Structure formats: C-alpha cells, structure tokens
Amino acid sequence: MNYFPDEVLEHVFDFLTSHRDRNAVSLVCRSWYKVEKWSRHRVFVGNCYAISPERLIARFPRVRALTLKGKPHFADFNLVPHDWGGFVYPWIQAMARSNIGLEELRLKRMVVSNESLELLARSFVNFKSLVLVSCEGFTTDGLAAVAANCRFLRELDLQENEVEDRKGQWLSCFPDSCTTLVSLNFACLKGEVNLTALERLVARCPNLKSLRLNRAVPLEALQRILMHSPQLVDLGTGSFDHDPDTETYRKLTSTLQKCKSIRSMSGFLEVGPPCLPAIYLICSNLTSLNLSYAPGINGVELIQLIRHCRKLQRLWILDCIGDKGLGVVAATCKELQELRVFPSDLHGVGNAAVTEEGLVAVSIGCPKLHSLLYFCQQMTNAALITVAKNCPNFTRFRLCILDPTKPDPVTGQPLDEGFGAIVQSCKGLRRLSLSGLLTDQVFLYIGMYAEQLEMLSVAFAGDSDKGMLYVLNGCKKLRKLEIRDSPFGNAALLTDVGKYETMRSLWMSSCEVTLGGCKVLAKKMPRINVEIINEYDQMELGFDDDTQKVGKMFLYRTLVGPRKDAPHFVWTL
C-alpha cells in the first residue's frame, strides 16, 4: 500500500477504531508510522505517568479526543492514599500551550482542580465532551466555568466523583445560546439544584438523549423536565417519591407514557415504592436498568419491577433482590448480557446477600451473559462448574465473596476447581477477579487456560510464590495484575522480570515482598517505575532492606522515568 498517497492511507486508517489496531499499523513501516501520527485523533493513556503530555503531543499532534487514567484500580477500595497523585493540570496546560484542538476529554481516578477546568474551558474553543469518573479535587465553580465557556458542549458526564457543591447555581451558567447538549449527568452531586435553570436548559436542547439527575430534583420537577424532553433515551431519576394519589403523580404517569424512546433507566436515589408502577409502562422497552443506588426498593418490589423488563441486556442491582429475585431475572430477561449484583450490606449481616443458587439460576436462564460482577454470601465449586458450562462466553467474570477466604460451604474444599472450570470453558475471558479460599492450584489453571486474560485481581489467595509465577509465565496477554493480602514474595517478583515490559502495571499490597527485592527489580529494569507507598513511615531506606516487608508497591512501565510530583511517602526506587 506504500504506492498510495498519504491522504488515501489516512482515509483507510480512519476505519481502524481500535487503539491496538492503530498501534499495530504504526509499526509496519516508517511511512505508515508517519501517516498514523498525523491521522490519529483519539488517544487512550491507561496510566498518566507512563508518558509525558509533551511526548504524547509530539507523537500525535492532531489529537482531538484524549482518555486518561490516574490512580491504580485498587483506589476504588481505599488502598491508595488520597494524595497519591494523578493530576490532570499538567496535561491540560501542555495541550493549551501547543494549541491542540482538543474536543473530548475523559478522565478516570484523577485529581481535577477548578484551575484545570477553568483552563480547559478557556483554551479549547471547540471543546465538546467532558467525562469525569471517580475524580476529585474540584467544586461546582469549576463546572460553572465549563458551562459558561464551552459554547459547543455536547456531553457533561459526572460519574461517582467527589465534588464540593457550592449552592447549586452552576447550571444557571449555561448561556441561553447553549442548545447542543446531548448528554448531561450530575447524579453524583449532593447539593441543591437550580430547578428553573435546569428546566430551561433541557427545554432548549432538542437533541438531549441522556439525562441523569441528582436526588435534589423532586418528582414534580422530573415531570416538567420530561414534558420538554420526550426524546430521551437514557433517564436517571433523582428523587422518585410522592403520594400516588396526587395530581403530580398522575401527570408523571401520563408524561412517561409519551416517552417512548427511553431504553435505559437509573437513579431512584430516593424512592417511594408506591410510585414505581408509574414506570411499568416503559419497562417493556428497557434494555438497561441500574438500581445499584436504590436501597429504598426492597426485594419484593424489585421482583415486581423486573417482571416488566423482558428486553433487559444490562442489569445493575443490589443483593436485596435475593436468590428468588435472581430466579425471576433468569425467567424474564432472556437477552441479558451484563449483570452486576452489589452488596446492600458490605458486612454481610442478615439474609440480604445472594448465594450460588441465584447465580446458577441466571446462568441457566440467560445464555447470552458475558459480563458478571457478583457480590455474594457464599459460592460452591459445583455452582461455578455449572455456570462455566452454561455461559462459556464470559469475557469478564468478577466474583466477590463477602468473607474473602470462605471455602466451599458444602465440601469445605478450596474453590480451585470451580474457577478452574471458568477459565477452561470461557476461552475469551479478559478480566477475572477471584474470591474465596484458593490455593496455588487455581493459578496453575489460570496460567494454563486463560490465554486471553488481560486483567487479574487477587486477594487472600495462594500458598506460595509458585501461584504468582504460574500466572506470569502462562498468561501471555496479561496487562494488569493486582494482588493484596497474598503470600507472594521476592522469588515471584524477580524470577521473570522481563514480563513487566509487556504489562501496564503490577500492584502488590500486604504481600511478602521486601524493600530489598524491590530495589533489585528497579536496578534490573530501568524502564519500569517501582514505587513504594510508605504512608505510615513503617519503613526506613538503607535499614536491613532484605527483611523490611513492603506494605504497598506499584510497578508500571514508563517512557519518561520517575514522576516529578510524587508526595513524600511515595519512594521511586
């Protein structure tokens, strides 16, 4: 294809939407590398410290859409200190200085200051999309700057962020000329909302397809909003609580009947169960339902609601649905592809948690299921073997037993054989999280059969260094490995250090790795950053390194060496 002009190659490359395919194309020859450099508009960076913003801009000077990830995944479980890092300001500053025409920015687990948002809003005149997931450090003043200055904004999506809410007036900062919004999500905000500004904004955006509200938006305001936006496809309700015998409730029911495009619902942050029948009329068209933030709906009410949702492909729900409720899911939702069951009580007190019985029922009734996150009270090998046989198309399988070292309650045996069946049957498995009593045998199975595995999460598992080595030696496509409270030490860490060149990152906390072992690794692999998180000053550099166990270690591949913004408790070896 080298005889084609560059413009033709650029057009051909535009059909490659996968980042991996684009990366592979750039390695074919110098000509393709150059064409790919100037034609790449979307860039994904899985670790914001793996490359500098200046180097990324030099490599892709025409980037328009950037996705950045900051803190390690275990930050979601409070294992990463609050002020560890992951600042987005240097990235925005570098792109502004280079006159990059940024239009889309997606951030996950990053520190986003008000200054960052203000600079973003001032610097990129055609900016259209901002998605913040599990970010922190900003207030609604920063959102106000985005609302006021991004004239062509199409998407503002705030998911599970820590936001300081200052009087809820940021929505009034959208100018009257703003008519371009397609997606607006502020469900994670806790403060009051200017309802008048919200209703006016929704009314003047005819292309709005996705709207997710916070709990400060009452049911009567929801009814007025839906009157202006019957075209919505994705609706996240705020407060869904009202007397069903009132005129407001009757108006809502009538308005919902006209919203024939809704395919996805979430929210119900505050809910009056007697109000739920209002949505039954649109349930028959739903393909996605997220009730993971709706503790006010009990098991009986959940079951009644699910019976109306026969087209669901994606369901996020609390475990108060019970095994009986999951049986109803299995009987009703034959198109289900993704299921997440979250704990309503992390301590497992009472009878709320689901068990292996509910999972087996879903695996029998929902043969298209390929993605699972399942918090449960217990699990058996027999159940996992049955699930593996019924649903061989799993690409993501995450099982979290509330007692993480619990064995098979029937046989008292480890759950090695059950997880072994999962990795053996599910040939396309890319993400796996283990839970329950597990020995090195399960890691042998993973290394032998999980050929496509990219991310593995391990906690309280294994007997010796052999377990970790089975995974490192066997899983050729492994990119992220995260381990906590497991007996893996220096031998596992240092036996095959070349493996880390092909991985994005390795996290180990409360394992048997020593400071001396980490130093040896850092010396052998200069292109790998080995960070020790010494947040409680439990270690001393140079003091009997071979006996000092490392509390938390984060290892990642980088092109730019040690980061310059590490706090005092992060040692880069």
N, C-alpha and C positions, 0 to 999 in steps of 0.2 A: 504493500500500500504506500510505499515511500514516493511513488510517482504521482500521487495525488497532491494537489495544492494544500497548504496548511488549513485554508478555510474549509475545505471538504472534510479533512480529518477532524477538525473541531466540530463540525456538524455530526459526524459519525460518533465521536466521543460523547456528544450530548445525550445519546441514547443509553449510555452506561450510567445508571443511577446508583449503583453500589460503590461505596468508598473502596472496597477491596478490589473491585474490577478496575477502578480508576488507578489505584496504586500499581496494579499488575501491568496495566497498559504503559505506565510511565517508565517501566523497567525494560521495555522491549529494545529501544534504541534511543540515541540522542535526539533524533528528530521527533520521535513520539513524546519523549520527555519534555521537550520544549513546547510542543503543541498542547500537551496536557497541562503544563504550567500556566499557560495563558488562557486556557478554556475552563479550568476548574473554578466553579463559582460557589460550591458548597464544601465545607471542610469540617471534619469531626476530629476533635482532640480529646482523647479519653483521659488524659492527665495533664492538667495545665502546667505542670513542671517538667513535662517530657520535652518541651521545646519552648523557645522564647517567642514572644509575639513578633519581634523583628525578623527572626529567621523564617517564621511562617509567612510573613508578608513578602519576604524576598522570594520564597518558593511559589506562592500563589498570590500574585499582585492584584488579581481581579476577583478576589474572594468577595462574595456578597452575603453568604449565609454561614455563620460560624456556630458550632456546638462545642461547648467547653464543660469539662467535668473537673471538680476540685478535690474535696476531701475523699478519702477512701470510703468504700461502701459501708464498712463497719461503723462509720459515723452515725448511721441510722440507728445503731444500737448503743449510742452514747459511749463508744470505746475510743473515740478520737477527741482530744481536748478541744474545747470551744474555740480557743485562739490559735489553733494549729497553723492556719494559713488558708490559701486558696483565694487570693484577692483578684478581682476582675479589673480593677482600675488600671494597672499597667497595660493590659490588653487593649482597653478602650482608648487609652492615651496614645499608644503606639499606632493604632489604626487611624486615629484622628490626625496625627502628625503626618502620616503617609498618604492622606487624602483617599483612603479606601472608601469605596461607595457601599458601606455596609447597609444591608436592608433587613437582615434577620439575625437575632442573637438568642441562643438557647443555652442556659446555664443550669448546672446541677451541683448542689453542695458547694456553693461558692460564697465568698463574702462580697456583698454588693452594697457599697455605701451610697448615700444620697449624692455625693460628689460624682460617683460613677454614673448614676442615672442622669444627672444634670449634664455631664459632659457628653454622654450618649445622645441625649435629646438635642443638644446644640450642634453637634458635629456632623451628623449624617442626615442630610435634608430629605432623603428618600426612604428613611427608616420605616419599616412596615410591621415587624413582628418581634415581640419580646416575650420569651417564655422563661420563667424562673421556677425551678423545682428544688425544694429543700434548701433554699438560700437564706442568708441572714445579713444583718448589718444596716438595713435601710428602713425608712419610715414612709408614711404616705406622702411626705413632702417630695421624696424622690419620684413617686408615682405621679404626683401633680406636675412635675417638670416634664415627664414623658407625655402626659395627657395634653399639656399646653403647647408643646413644641413639635411633636411628631405629627405633622399635618396629614400624612398618608397612612396612619396606623391602621392595620387590619386585625392584628391579634395582640392581646394583652392577657397572658395566661399565668396566673399565680397559683402554684400548687405547693401546699404544705410548707410555706415559708414562715419564718419568724419576722413579723412586721410590726413595728411600733405604729399604732394607728393614732393620728392626731386629728380628732374631731370630724373625721369622715367627709371633709369638704373637697377631697381631691377629684371626685367625679365632676364637680362643677367647673374644673379647669379645662375640660374638653371644650374647644371653641364651637360655636354654632355651625361652623363650616365643616366640622368633623362628621362625615356621613359614610365613612369607608369601613367601619368595624365589621368584621366577620365573626370574631371570637372574643369574648370577654369573660374572664374567670377571676373572681375575687373572693371565692368561698372561704379561703383561709384567713381573711381579715376578721378581726374580732370586734372592731368598733362600730359606731353608728354610721349610717349611710344617708346621704342627702337624696331622699327618695324623689324629689322633684327633678333634680339634675339627672338621676338615673333614668327616670321615665322619659324625659326629653331626649336623652342620648339614644335610648333604644328606639324611640319613635322616628328619629331622623336617620337611622341606619337600616335601610331596606334589605341589605344583604346579610344581616346578622343571622348566623346559623347556630352558634353555640353561645349560651349564656348560663353562667353558674354564679349564683348569688350567695351571700353570707347570711348568717342567722338573724341579722338585723333587718332583713327585708321581710315584712309580715305578709300574711296570706292575701290581704286585701290589695297590697301593692303588687304582688305577683299577678293577681287577676288583671289589673290595669296594664301591666307590662305585656302580658300575653295578648291582650286586645290589640296592642300595637305591633306584635311580632308573631303572627300565626305561622310564619315561615320557619320557625326554629326547628332544628334537627336534634340538638343536644340541649337539654334543660337541667340545670341544677337548682333545686328549690332552696330557699332559705328556711324560714320558719313555716311549717305546714301544720299549723294548729289553730283551730277555730271551731266555734259551735256549728255543727252541721245543719242546725235548724234556722240559720240566719240567711238573710238575702245575699250577703257576701259569699257564703259557701255556694249558694245556688248559682250565682253569677260565675264563680270559678268553674263549676261543673259545666256550665253552658259554654264558657270560653274554651275550656280544654277540648270539648267536642269538635271545635273548629281548628284545633292544632293537629292537623292530620299528617304533618311531616315529622313529628317527633319520633326519633328512633333510639334515643339514649336519654336516661334519666339518672340523676344522682342527687345528693344533698339530704333533705329531710333531717336537717341538723336538730331542729326541734319539731316534734311531730305529735299531733293528737290522733291516735289510731282511728277514731270515728271518721276522720277526714279522708282516710285512704281510699274509700270507694270512689272518690272523685277521679282518681287516675285509672281506675279499672278500664275505662272506655278506650284509653290509648295504649294499654298494656299489650294488646294483641299485636301491635306493630313494633314493639321494642325489641331491639337486638342487643342492647347493652343496659345493664342495671347495676348501679353502685350504691349499696346500702351499708357500706362499711363505717359510715359516720352517723348511723341512725340507731342508737341504742334504745330509743323510745319505742321501737317496734318489736313486740315480743314474738316468740316462736309461732304461735297460732296465727297471728296477723301476717307474719312473713309467708306462711304456708298458703294462706288465702290469697295473698298478692301474687305469689309465684304461679298459682294455678291459672292466672290470666295471661301469663307471659310465655307463650308457646314458641316464639321465634328467637328467644334469647341465644346469643352466641357468646356473650361475656357477662359474667355474674360475679360481683364482689359483695360479700355478705358477712355478717357476724355469726359466731358459732351458736348463738342462742336459737338458731333455726333447728338445731338438733339433728340427730340421725334420721328421725322421722321426716323432718323437713327436707333433708337431702334426698330421701326416697321420693318425695314429691317432685323435686328438681329432676331426678332421673326419669320419672314417668312423664314429665311435662316438657322438658327442654331438650328435645332430641337433636337440636342443632348446636348445642353448647360446645364451645371450643376452649374457653378460658374460665377457670374457676379459682377464686381466692376466698378462703374462709379465714377470717381474722378472729382473734380471741376477744370476747367481751370482758374477760377477767384474766389478766396475764398470770395470776397466781393459781388459776385452775380450781378455785374454791367453788363448791357447789356442783351442780349437774349440768351446767351450761355447755361445757365443751363437747365437741363431736368426737367420734371414735372411728375405728377401722370400718365399722358397719356402714356408716354414711358414705365413705369413700368407695367401698366396693359397690354399693348401690349405684353411685354416679358412674362408675366405670362400666357397669352393665348397661345402663340406660342411655349413656352419652358417648357413643363410639368415636365421635369426632374430636373429643377432648385432647388437646395437645399442650396446654399450659396449666400448671397447678401450683398454688401456694396454699398449704393446708396446715393450720394450727389445730392440734388435736390432743386429746387426753391420753390416748394410747394407740399402739399400732402392732400388728402381728405380721410374721413372715408370710403366713398363708394369705392374708389380705393383700400384701404387696405383690405376691406372685400372681394372684388373680387380677389385680389392677394392670400389671405388666402384660398379661395375656389379652385383656380386653381392650387396652388402649396402647398399642405399640407405636403410636405416632407422637408421643411426648417429645417436645423439644425443650421444655422447661419443667422440672419436677423439684419442688421445694417442699419438704416435709419438716414441720417443727413440732415436736412433742413437747408439751409444756414442762414435763420432767425430762430434761435432755439426755439422761443416762438410763432411762427406763427400758428394760428388756421386753421381749415378747411376753405379754401377761399370761398367755396360755401355756407356753412351754418353758418360760424362764430363760430362753436362749437369746443371744445377741441377734440383731436384725440384719446380719450379714447376708443371709440367703435371700431375704426379701429385696434388699437394694441390689443385690447381685442380679436378680431377675429383672429389675427395672433397667439396668444398664445393658443387660444382654438382649432384651427384647426391643428396647427403644433405640434403634440404630441412629436416629437423628438427634439424640439428646445433646443439647449445647450448654444447658445450665442445670446444676444439681446442687441441692442443699441437703445435708444428711442430719439425722437426729436419732436419738435412742442409743441403747447400748450397742457399741460397734467395736470390732477387733480389726487387726491388720488384714484379715481375710477380705473384708469389703473393699479395701483399697486395691487388693490384688485383682478383684473382679473389675473394678473401675479401670485400672491400667490395662487389663486385657480386652475389655469390650467397649469402653466409652471412647470410640475413635474420633467422634466429632465434638467432644466436650471442650468448651471454651472457658467456663467459669465454674469453680467448685468451692463451696462453703462448708467448712468442717468445724464442729465444736464438740468437745468432750468425747473424742473418739480415738481409737487406735491403741496399740500396745507398745510399739517400738518405732525406731527410725525406718524400719522396713516399709511401714504403711505409706509414709510420705514418698519414699523412693519408688514404690510401685506406681504411684500417680505420675511423678515427674518423668519416669522412664517410659511409661506406657501411653500417656495422653499427649500425642504429638501436636495437637491444635490448642492445647491449654494456654490461655492468655492471662487469666486472673485466678489466683489461688489465695484463699483467706482461711486462716486457721486460728482457733482460740482454744485454750484450756486442753491441750493435747500433748502427749509425751514425746514430741519430736524435737530432736536436739541438733548438735553440730554435725553429726555424721549425715543426717538427712539434708541439712542445709548445704553442705560443702562437697558432697560426693559428685554431683554433676552440675557445676556452676555455669557451664555453657548453656544450660537450659534457660536461664534467666534472660539471655539475649533474645530469645524468641517470645518471651512473655511481656505483658504490660506491667504486671506488678505481683508482689507477694506480700501478704500481711501475716504476721505471726505475733500473737499475744498470749501471755501466760503459758508458754511452752518451755522447753528445756534448753533453748538456745542461750549461749553465753556471749558476753561482750567480746571475748577473745575470738570466738568463732565469727562474729560479725565483722571484726577487723580483718581477719584473714580473707573473708569474702570480698570486702571492699578493696583490698590490695590486689586480689586476683582479677577483679572486674572493674576497671576504671570507668567504663561507660554506664555503670549501674550506680545509682544513688542508694546508699544504705543508711537509712535514718533510724536513729534510736530515740524513742519518745520517753524521756526521763522526767515526767511531770511532777513526781513527788520526791525528786532528788534521792532516789533509793540507790543510785549507782555513782561511782567515782571513776573518772578516767585514770588509767595507769595503776589502779589498785587491784591486783590479783584478777586480771581480766578473765582468766580461764574458769573462775568459779562464780563470777558475778552473772547471774541469770538476767536476761533482758526481759523487761516487762512487756514492751511493745516494740516491734520492728516493722518498718515499712520499706520495702525494696522496690525500686522501679527503674525501668530503662529510661535514659535521658540523652539528649544530644547537646545539652548545654551545661553539664556539670552541676555542682551543688547550687541549690537555690539561695538567693540573697535575702529573703525575707523570713528565714526560719526563726522562730522565737527561741528564747534561751534554753528551753527544755528539750528542744529537738537538736540532737547531735548528728551531723552528717559525717560519716567516717571516711 
